[in-house]
Amino acid sequence: MVSDPIVVRHAGKPMTGEEAWMRLLRYIGYWSMFGHGLFAVLDRPSGRYLGDTGTRRSTA
């Protein structure tokens, strides 16, 4: 999904397969290391994926 130019048109440039894989591993790592991370947002009636949201630890 993140490699599709239409899907990411308002959120940056499409990712390569390797970039998408590394993003997934980072998201898993947030939960494993910090106990928080990103959540999938779904449309309740249809179950359609709408995006993601959540918290990330600030580096500042």
ZADREN-55847 format. One record per residue: residue in one letter; x, y, z of N, C-alpha, C, O in turn. Coordinates in steps of 0.05 Angstrom, whole numbers, plus 5000, padded with zeros to 4 digits. Layout:
REM ZADREN-55847
NODE  resn   n.x   n.y   n.z  ca.x  ca.y  ca.z   c.x   c.y   c.z   o.x   o.y   o.z
NODE     A     X     Y     Z     X     Y     Z     X     Y     Z     X     Y     Z
...
//
This chain:
REM ZADREN-55847
NODE  resn   n.x   n.y   n.z  ca.x  ca.y  ca.z   c.x   c.y   c.z   o.x   o.y   o.z
NODE     M  5016  4976  5000  5000  5000  5000  5017  5025  5000  5011  5044  4985
NODE     V  5038  5026  5016  5055  5050  5017  5073  5053  4993  5087  5073  4990
NODE     S  5072  5034  4974  5087  5037  4950  5070  5048  4927  5080  5052  4905
NODE     D  5044  5051  4932  5025  5061  4912  5025  5091  4912  5017  5103  4932
NODE     P  5032  5104  4889  5033  5133  4888  5006  5146  4894  5006  5168  4905
NODE     I  4984  5133  4887  4958  5145  4893  4952  5145  4922  4941  5164  4933
NODE     V  4959  5124  4936  4954  5122  4965  4970  5142  4980  4959  5154  4999
NODE     V  4995  5147  4973  5012  5165  4988  5014  5193  4977  5032  5208  4984
NODE     R  4997  5200  4958  4999  5226  4944  5000  5250  4963  5011  5270  4956
NODE     H  4987  5248  4987  4987  5271  5006  5006  5265  5030  5006  5281  5049
NODE     A  5021  5244  5028  5037  5237  5051  5066  5231  5044  5080  5216  5058
NODE     G  5076  5242  5022  5103  5237  5015  5106  5221  4990  5087  5219  4974
NODE     K  5129  5209  4987  5134  5193  4962  5130  5163  4968  5133  5154  4991
NODE     P  5124  5148  4947  5121  5119  4951  5146  5106  4961  5168  5114  4955
NODE     M  5143  5085  4978  5166  5070  4989  5172  5046  4971  5155  5035  4958
NODE     T  5197  5039  4972  5205  5013  4960  5196  4991  4978  5188  4995  5001
NODE     G  5198  4966  4968  5191  4943  4985  5208  4942  5010  5198  4936  5032
NODE     E  5234  4948  5007  5252  4947  5030  5245  4969  5050  5246  4964  5075
NODE     E  5239  4993  5041  5231  5015  5059  5205  5008  5074  5203  5013  5098
NODE     A  5186  4996  5061  5161  4988  5074  5166  4966  5095  5154  4967  5116
NODE     W  5183  4947  5089  5190  4926  5108  5203  4938  5132  5197  4930  5155
NODE     M  5222  4956  5129  5236  4968  5151  5216  4985  5168  5219  4985  5193
NODE     R  5197  4998  5156  5176  5013  5170  5160  4994  5188  5155  5000  5211
NODE     L  5152  4971  5177  5137  4951  5192  5153  4942  5216  5143  4940  5238
NODE     L  5179  4936  5212  5196  4927  5234  5199  4948  5256  5199  4942  5279
NODE     R  5201  4974  5248  5202  4996  5267  5177  4997  5284  5178  5000  5308
NODE     Y  5154  4995  5270  5129  4996  5285  5127  4973  5305  5118  4978  5328
NODE     I  5135  4949  5298  5135  4927  5316  5154  4933  5339  5149  4927  5363
NODE     G  5177  4944  5333  5197  4951  5353  5188  4971  5374  5194  4969  5397
NODE     Y  5172  4991  5365  5161  5010  5384  5145  4996  5406  5149  5001  5430
NODE     W  5128  4978  5398  5111  4963  5417  5129  4945  5435  5124  4945  5459
NODE     S  5148  4931  5423  5165  4913  5438  5182  4928  5459  5185  4919  5482
NODE     M  5193  4950  5451  5212  4965  5468  5199  4984  5487  5208  4987  5510
NODE     F  5178  4998  5478  5167  5020  5494  5138  5015  5504  5128  5030  5521
NODE     G  5125  4994  5494  5098  4988  5503  5077  5006  5490  5054  5007  5499
NODE     H  5085  5022  5470  5066  5039  5455  5076  5042  5427  5099  5035  5421
NODE     G  5058  5052  5410  5065  5055  5382  5042  5064  5366  5025  5079  5376
NODE     L  5040  5055  5341  5019  5063  5323  4996  5043  5323  5000  5019  5328
NODE     F  4972  5053  5318  4948  5037  5316  4936  5039  5288  4938  5061  5276
NODE     A  4925  5018  5278  4910  5019  5253  4883  5031  5259  4871  5025  5279
NODE     V  4874  5048  5241  4847  5060  5243  4829  5047  5222  4835  5048  5198
NODE     L  4808  5034  5231  4790  5020  5213  4762  5033  5214  4753  5043  5235
NODE     D  4748  5032  5191  4720  5040  5190  4704  5017  5203  4705  4994  5192
NODE     R  4691  5022  5224  4677  5001  5239  4657  4985  5222  4658  4960  5222
NODE     P  4639  4998  5208  4619  4982  5193  4631  4965  5171  4622  4942  5167
NODE     S  4651  4975  5156  4661  4960  5134  4687  4945  5140  4694  4926  5126
NODE     G  4701  4953  5161  4727  4941  5168  4749  4952  5150  4772  4942  5151
NODE     R  4743  4972  5133  4763  4983  5115  4785  4999  5130  4779  5014  5149
NODE     Y  4809  4994  5122  4832  5008  5134  4832  5037  5125  4830  5043  5101
NODE     L  4834  5056  5144  4833  5084  5138  4861  5098  5141  4866  5118  5129
NODE     G  4878  5086  5158  4904  5098  5163  4915  5089  5189  4905  5069  5201
NODE     D  4934  5103  5200  4944  5097  5226  4949  5122  5242  4952  5144  5231
NODE     T  4950  5118  5268  4955  5141  5286  4967  5129  5312  4967  5105  5316
NODE     G  4977  5146  5329  4988  5137  5354  5009  5156  5365  5010  5179  5358
NODE     T  5025  5145  5382  5046  5161  5395  5073  5149  5388  5077  5125  5383
NODE     R  5092  5167  5388  5120  5159  5385  5137  5174  5405  5130  5196  5413
NODE     R  5158  5162  5414  5176  5175  5433  5190  5197  5418  5201  5192  5396
NODE     S  5191  5220  5430  5205  5243  5418  5235  5239  5421  5244  5229  5442
NODE     T  5250  5247  5401  5279  5246  5402  5291  5272  5413  5315  5274  5417
NODE     A  5273  5292  5417  5283  5318  5426  5286  5319  5456  5294  5339  5467
//
